Amino acid sequence: MFSFTRTLGARLSGVTARFASTATNAAKSTYKAPASVAVPTQFKPNTKGQGLMQLIAKEEVKRMGADGRSKLFNKSHPDCLRPGDVVLVETLNSMSADKTSTFVGVLIAMDRRGLHSNFTVRNVVLKVGVEMKYMLYSPMIKSVRIMKRGEGFRRAKLFYLRDNPGRAFRLEGLVKQDKAAQAKKAAKSA
């Protein structure tokens, strides 16, 4: 049991004496990493006051956004996504197969949350409203393209389009134009 009658100095001296032997033993022995492990030669200290998890998330975003995805969510980039844009999202059906599926729709919501950034795309398919929510840095997303810029939308979330879609979801012509442009581009490069 711990006694409250001892002074703080007496308590600390007992603690330091207890761990002194392990500290000297640890200073004598040196650890050598195996050859298969890459040891960084210089560790860059964190000077911005972020924690370890924030650093890891930032590095992961940098690694996952190497194909240009991160510029889609960067507000200062001129080609960033904005609510109301017509977007074509091409996703892999499975990680092992090369088959893809595409979804074209109006971007109605975006959440910028670092590695967990996501966006919601809505379209009307066979008179039924369909919404798809995609994680931006998902390995299942092959590409995201802006087909047409949205005009006249002044809200960050366009959930009101669920009730009154109007002309926002007439997208069949855009898909045909995009396929024709892709075929023309492929024929020109071949």
Disulfide bonds with the S-S distance in Angstrom:
none
